[in-house]
Amino acid sequence: MTNNSIWCDETGTSAIEYVALAALVAVGLIALMSSLGDETSDSLSAVDTAMAGNASAEPAPAPQPSRRPVRPGGGNQVPHS
């Protein structure tokens, strides 16, 4: 090969371009996943902290009083006419 034919030879150019494009996509995906993972971790930590803080802050509800009949005579039955 002469000096001129080395500069004009384009074999393998497409493969190099595909490798460069794949590397660029991989770097972008790694950056995106890392950022997304950090945000998700921060959000879940905030939820965990909020739930742990409210777990003991509110007392249990008081037990309901026993039910008793509303109408005199007991039984809460509708009178027959």
C-alpha positions in Angstrom: 0.0 0.0 0.0 1.2 3.4 -0.8 0.9 6.4 1.5 -2.2 7.7 -0.4 -4.1 4.4 -0.3 -3.7 4.2 3.5 -5.6 7.5 4.0 -8.3 6.6 1.4 -8.9 3.1 2.8 -12.3 3.1 4.6 -12.6 -0.5 5.6 -13.6 -0.9 9.2 -14.8 2.7 9.5 -18.4 1.6 10.2 -17.4 -0.8 12.9 -15.4 1.9 14.7 -18.4 4.3 14.5 -20.7 1.6 15.9 -18.3 1.0 18.8 -18.0 4.7 19.5 -21.8 5.1 19.5 -22.3 2.0 21.7 -19.8 3.4 24.2 -21.5 6.8 24.2 -24.9 5.1 24.9 -23.4 3.0 27.6 -21.9 6.0 29.4 -25.3 7.8 29.2 -27.2 4.8 30.6 -24.7 4.4 33.4 -25.1 8.1 34.4 -28.9 7.9 34.1 -29.2 4.7 36.2 -26.8 6.1 38.9 -28.8 9.3 39.2 -32.1 7.4 39.2 -30.9 5.0 41.9 -29.8 7.9 44.1 -33.1 9.6 43.8 -35.0 6.4 44.5 -32.9 5.7 47.5 -33.5 9.2 48.9 -37.2 9.0 48.3 -37.5 5.6 50.1 -35.4 6.8 53.0 -37.7 9.8 53.4 -40.8 7.6 53.4 -39.1 5.3 55.9 -38.3 8.2 58.2 -41.8 9.6 57.9 -43.4 6.2 58.7 -41.2 5.5 61.6 -41.8 9.0 63.1 -45.6 8.6 63.0 -45.8 5.0 64.2 -45.8 5.9 67.9 -47.1 9.5 67.7 -50.7 8.6 67.6 -52.2 6.6 70.4 -54.5 3.6 69.8 -58.2 4.4 69.6 -60.3 4.0 72.8 -62.5 0.9 72.8 -66.1 1.4 71.8 -68.7 1.3 74.5 -71.0 -1.7 74.5 -74.2 -1.3 72.4 -77.5 -1.1 74.1 -81.1 -1.0 72.7 -82.4 2.4 71.6 -86.1 1.6 72.1 -87.5 0.8 75.5 -88.5 -2.8 76.1 -85.2 -4.1 74.7 -84.5 -6.0 71.5 -84.7 -3.0 69.1 -87.6 -4.6 67.3 -90.1 -2.7 65.2 -93.5 -2.7 66.9 -96.3 -4.4 65.0 -99.5 -2.5 64.3 
